[in-house]
Every structure is written in C-alpha cells, then in structure tokens.
Amino acid sequence: MADQIIAGQDAPPSHGAIASSDAADLLEKKLSQLQSLLKCCYGDGCDWFDAIGATHRDRVMWIAADLADDAAQLSQELLKQINAADMPKA
C-alpha cells in the first residue's frame, strides 16, 4: 500500500479558505504540474502519447483541462485578494 502522495503535495484547502500566500503557492504548483504534463504530450519523444489510444489521450487532456481550470480559479482568487488589499479602508 502506498502511504505517500506521489506528487508530494497535501490536498488543498477549500477555495473559500485559501490565504493569499497559499493561493500563490498552490497556483505555482498547479502551473508546474500542468507544464510537466503538457511537455509529455507534444514534441519529440512523445510517441507514447500517440500509442496510448484515444480514451487515454482524452483522459490526459481532461487532467490538463482540470489543472488549467484550477489555475484560473486560483488566479481569480489572488486578484480578488490583491484588489481587496489595495482598497482603502473607510
């Protein structure tokens, strides 16, 4: 049995409870994961991607889309936090 998470990352907190530094760190991790995943899917040396079949290719692209969606949500959260910090308190 595997007791360690392969990616070495803890599960993220709920999106409503993400602090600014946590959101920035999580965004960086999601973008790094997406970058690594996509590097496996194009260019020289990605023959395995073509060979895995349509179903698995679709699933890999689904993972990439989920990571991109997570990154977009995290960037919006960071923008909200930045804008809230920049607003003068009345």
PyMOL CGO cylinders between C-alpha atoms (Angstrom):
from pymol import cmd
from pymol.cgo import CYLINDER

trace = [
    CYLINDER, 0.00, 0.00, 0.00, 1.22, 3.47, -0.86, 0.3, 1, 1, 1, 1, 1, 1,
    CYLINDER, 1.22, 3.47, -0.86, 1.13, 5.79, 2.13, 0.3, 1, 1, 1, 1, 1, 1,
    CYLINDER, 1.13, 5.79, 2.13, 2.81, 8.70, 0.39, 0.3, 1, 1, 1, 1, 1, 1,
    CYLINDER, 2.81, 8.70, 0.39, 1.17, 11.03, -2.11, 0.3, 1, 1, 1, 1, 1, 1,
    CYLINDER, 1.17, 11.03, -2.11, 3.04, 10.64, -5.39, 0.3, 1, 1, 1, 1, 1, 1,
    CYLINDER, 3.04, 10.64, -5.39, 3.17, 14.37, -6.12, 0.3, 1, 1, 1, 1, 1, 1,
    CYLINDER, 3.17, 14.37, -6.12, 4.29, 15.04, -2.56, 0.3, 1, 1, 1, 1, 1, 1,
    CYLINDER, 4.29, 15.04, -2.56, 1.61, 17.67, -2.05, 0.3, 1, 1, 1, 1, 1, 1,
    CYLINDER, 1.61, 17.67, -2.05, -1.08, 17.87, 0.58, 0.3, 1, 1, 1, 1, 1, 1,
    CYLINDER, -1.08, 17.87, 0.58, -4.68, 18.20, -0.51, 0.3, 1, 1, 1, 1, 1, 1,
    CYLINDER, -4.68, 18.20, -0.51, -5.53, 21.88, -0.99, 0.3, 1, 1, 1, 1, 1, 1,
    CYLINDER, -5.53, 21.88, -0.99, -7.88, 23.61, 1.43, 0.3, 1, 1, 1, 1, 1, 1,
    CYLINDER, -7.88, 23.61, 1.43, -11.34, 24.59, 0.24, 0.3, 1, 1, 1, 1, 1, 1,
    CYLINDER, -11.34, 24.59, 0.24, -11.25, 27.52, -2.19, 0.3, 1, 1, 1, 1, 1, 1,
    CYLINDER, -11.25, 27.52, -2.19, -13.09, 29.76, 0.27, 0.3, 1, 1, 1, 1, 1, 1,
    CYLINDER, -13.09, 29.76, 0.27, -10.35, 29.31, 2.89, 0.3, 1, 1, 1, 1, 1, 1,
    CYLINDER, -10.35, 29.31, 2.89, -7.25, 29.94, 0.78, 0.3, 1, 1, 1, 1, 1, 1,
    CYLINDER, -7.25, 29.94, 0.78, -4.92, 32.61, 2.14, 0.3, 1, 1, 1, 1, 1, 1,
    CYLINDER, -4.92, 32.61, 2.14, -3.06, 34.81, -0.31, 0.3, 1, 1, 1, 1, 1, 1,
    CYLINDER, -3.06, 34.81, -0.31, 0.28, 33.06, 0.17, 0.3, 1, 1, 1, 1, 1, 1,
    CYLINDER, 0.28, 33.06, 0.17, -1.43, 29.67, -0.01, 0.3, 1, 1, 1, 1, 1, 1,
    CYLINDER, -1.43, 29.67, -0.01, -3.20, 30.65, -3.24, 0.3, 1, 1, 1, 1, 1, 1,
    CYLINDER, -3.20, 30.65, -3.24, 0.06, 31.83, -4.78, 0.3, 1, 1, 1, 1, 1, 1,
    CYLINDER, 0.06, 31.83, -4.78, 1.87, 28.64, -3.77, 0.3, 1, 1, 1, 1, 1, 1,
    CYLINDER, 1.87, 28.64, -3.77, -0.96, 26.44, -4.96, 0.3, 1, 1, 1, 1, 1, 1,
    CYLINDER, -0.96, 26.44, -4.96, -1.17, 28.33, -8.26, 0.3, 1, 1, 1, 1, 1, 1,
    CYLINDER, -1.17, 28.33, -8.26, 2.55, 27.84, -8.81, 0.3, 1, 1, 1, 1, 1, 1,
    CYLINDER, 2.55, 27.84, -8.81, 2.21, 24.10, -8.08, 0.3, 1, 1, 1, 1, 1, 1,
    CYLINDER, 2.21, 24.10, -8.08, -0.78, 23.69, -10.40, 0.3, 1, 1, 1, 1, 1, 1,
    CYLINDER, -0.78, 23.69, -10.40, 1.01, 25.51, -13.22, 0.3, 1, 1, 1, 1, 1, 1,
    CYLINDER, 1.01, 25.51, -13.22, 4.15, 23.40, -12.71, 0.3, 1, 1, 1, 1, 1, 1,
    CYLINDER, 4.15, 23.40, -12.71, 2.07, 20.22, -12.85, 0.3, 1, 1, 1, 1, 1, 1,
    CYLINDER, 2.07, 20.22, -12.85, 0.30, 21.41, -15.99, 0.3, 1, 1, 1, 1, 1, 1,
    CYLINDER, 0.30, 21.41, -15.99, 3.57, 22.37, -17.65, 0.3, 1, 1, 1, 1, 1, 1,
    CYLINDER, 3.57, 22.37, -17.65, 5.11, 18.96, -16.92, 0.3, 1, 1, 1, 1, 1, 1,
    CYLINDER, 5.11, 18.96, -16.92, 2.02, 17.12, -18.11, 0.3, 1, 1, 1, 1, 1, 1,
    CYLINDER, 2.02, 17.12, -18.11, 1.86, 19.03, -21.37, 0.3, 1, 1, 1, 1, 1, 1,
    CYLINDER, 1.86, 19.03, -21.37, 5.57, 18.57, -22.06, 0.3, 1, 1, 1, 1, 1, 1,
    CYLINDER, 5.57, 18.57, -22.06, 4.84, 14.84, -22.15, 0.3, 1, 1, 1, 1, 1, 1,
    CYLINDER, 4.84, 14.84, -22.15, 2.17, 15.32, -24.80, 0.3, 1, 1, 1, 1, 1, 1,
    CYLINDER, 2.17, 15.32, -24.80, 3.95, 17.12, -27.63, 0.3, 1, 1, 1, 1, 1, 1,
    CYLINDER, 3.95, 17.12, -27.63, 7.26, 17.37, -29.45, 0.3, 1, 1, 1, 1, 1, 1,
    CYLINDER, 7.26, 17.37, -29.45, 9.93, 14.76, -29.95, 0.3, 1, 1, 1, 1, 1, 1,
    CYLINDER, 9.93, 14.76, -29.95, 9.85, 11.77, -27.68, 0.3, 1, 1, 1, 1, 1, 1,
    CYLINDER, 9.85, 11.77, -27.68, 6.11, 11.69, -27.04, 0.3, 1, 1, 1, 1, 1, 1,
    CYLINDER, 6.11, 11.69, -27.04, 5.43, 8.56, -29.08, 0.3, 1, 1, 1, 1, 1, 1,
    CYLINDER, 5.43, 8.56, -29.08, 3.82, 7.01, -26.00, 0.3, 1, 1, 1, 1, 1, 1,
    CYLINDER, 3.82, 7.01, -26.00, 1.09, 9.67, -26.12, 0.3, 1, 1, 1, 1, 1, 1,
    CYLINDER, 1.09, 9.67, -26.12, 0.10, 8.66, -29.63, 0.3, 1, 1, 1, 1, 1, 1,
    CYLINDER, 0.10, 8.66, -29.63, 0.34, 4.98, -28.70, 0.3, 1, 1, 1, 1, 1, 1,
    CYLINDER, 0.34, 4.98, -28.70, -1.87, 5.06, -25.59, 0.3, 1, 1, 1, 1, 1, 1,
    CYLINDER, -1.87, 5.06, -25.59, -5.08, 5.32, -27.59, 0.3, 1, 1, 1, 1, 1, 1,
    CYLINDER, -5.08, 5.32, -27.59, -7.89, 7.81, -27.86, 0.3, 1, 1, 1, 1, 1, 1,
    CYLINDER, -7.89, 7.81, -27.86, -9.50, 7.06, -24.49, 0.3, 1, 1, 1, 1, 1, 1,
    CYLINDER, -9.50, 7.06, -24.49, -6.29, 7.62, -22.53, 0.3, 1, 1, 1, 1, 1, 1,
    CYLINDER, -6.29, 7.62, -22.53, -5.37, 10.69, -24.58, 0.3, 1, 1, 1, 1, 1, 1,
    CYLINDER, -5.37, 10.69, -24.58, -8.78, 12.15, -23.75, 0.3, 1, 1, 1, 1, 1, 1,
    CYLINDER, -8.78, 12.15, -23.75, -8.22, 11.45, -20.06, 0.3, 1, 1, 1, 1, 1, 1,
    CYLINDER, -8.22, 11.45, -20.06, -4.78, 13.10, -20.11, 0.3, 1, 1, 1, 1, 1, 1,
    CYLINDER, -4.78, 13.10, -20.11, -6.30, 16.17, -21.77, 0.3, 1, 1, 1, 1, 1, 1,
    CYLINDER, -6.30, 16.17, -21.77, -9.08, 16.11, -19.17, 0.3, 1, 1, 1, 1, 1, 1,
    CYLINDER, -9.08, 16.11, -19.17, -6.42, 16.25, -16.43, 0.3, 1, 1, 1, 1, 1, 1,
    CYLINDER, -6.42, 16.25, -16.43, -4.76, 19.17, -18.23, 0.3, 1, 1, 1, 1, 1, 1,
    CYLINDER, -4.76, 19.17, -18.23, -8.09, 20.98, -18.53, 0.3, 1, 1, 1, 1, 1, 1,
    CYLINDER, -8.09, 20.98, -18.53, -8.80, 20.45, -14.81, 0.3, 1, 1, 1, 1, 1, 1,
    CYLINDER, -8.80, 20.45, -14.81, -5.38, 21.83, -13.89, 0.3, 1, 1, 1, 1, 1, 1,
    CYLINDER, -5.38, 21.83, -13.89, -5.93, 24.85, -16.16, 0.3, 1, 1, 1, 1, 1, 1,
    CYLINDER, -5.93, 24.85, -16.16, -9.36, 25.45, -14.58, 0.3, 1, 1, 1, 1, 1, 1,
    CYLINDER, -9.36, 25.45, -14.58, -7.84, 25.21, -11.08, 0.3, 1, 1, 1, 1, 1, 1,
    CYLINDER, -7.84, 25.21, -11.08, -5.12, 27.68, -12.08, 0.3, 1, 1, 1, 1, 1, 1,
    CYLINDER, -5.12, 27.68, -12.08, -7.70, 30.10, -13.49, 0.3, 1, 1, 1, 1, 1, 1,
    CYLINDER, -7.70, 30.10, -13.49, -9.76, 29.93, -10.27, 0.3, 1, 1, 1, 1, 1, 1,
    CYLINDER, -9.76, 29.93, -10.27, -6.66, 30.46, -8.14, 0.3, 1, 1, 1, 1, 1, 1,
    CYLINDER, -6.66, 30.46, -8.14, -5.56, 33.44, -10.23, 0.3, 1, 1, 1, 1, 1, 1,
    CYLINDER, -5.56, 33.44, -10.23, -9.02, 34.99, -9.81, 0.3, 1, 1, 1, 1, 1, 1,
    CYLINDER, -9.02, 34.99, -9.81, -8.80, 34.41, -6.05, 0.3, 1, 1, 1, 1, 1, 1,
    CYLINDER, -8.80, 34.41, -6.05, -5.39, 36.09, -5.95, 0.3, 1, 1, 1, 1, 1, 1,
    CYLINDER, -5.39, 36.09, -5.95, -6.69, 39.06, -7.95, 0.3, 1, 1, 1, 1, 1, 1,
    CYLINDER, -6.69, 39.06, -7.95, -9.60, 39.46, -5.51, 0.3, 1, 1, 1, 1, 1, 1,
    CYLINDER, -9.60, 39.46, -5.51, -7.20, 39.35, -2.56, 0.3, 1, 1, 1, 1, 1, 1,
    CYLINDER, -7.20, 39.35, -2.56, -4.84, 41.85, -4.19, 0.3, 1, 1, 1, 1, 1, 1,
    CYLINDER, -4.84, 41.85, -4.19, -7.69, 44.22, -5.04, 0.3, 1, 1, 1, 1, 1, 1,
    CYLINDER, -7.69, 44.22, -5.04, -9.10, 43.92, -1.52, 0.3, 1, 1, 1, 1, 1, 1,
    CYLINDER, -9.10, 43.92, -1.52, -5.69, 44.71, -0.03, 0.3, 1, 1, 1, 1, 1, 1,
    CYLINDER, -5.69, 44.71, -0.03, -5.30, 47.74, -2.29, 0.3, 1, 1, 1, 1, 1, 1,
    CYLINDER, -5.30, 47.74, -2.29, -8.68, 49.23, -1.34, 0.3, 1, 1, 1, 1, 1, 1,
    CYLINDER, -8.68, 49.23, -1.34, -8.51, 51.96, 1.28, 0.3, 1, 1, 1, 1, 1, 1,
    CYLINDER, -8.51, 51.96, 1.28, -10.38, 51.13, 4.45, 0.3, 1, 1, 1, 1, 1, 1,
    CYLINDER, -10.38, 51.13, 4.45, -13.18, 53.56, 5.24, 0.3, 1, 1, 1, 1, 1, 1,
]
cmd.load_cgo(trace, "trace")
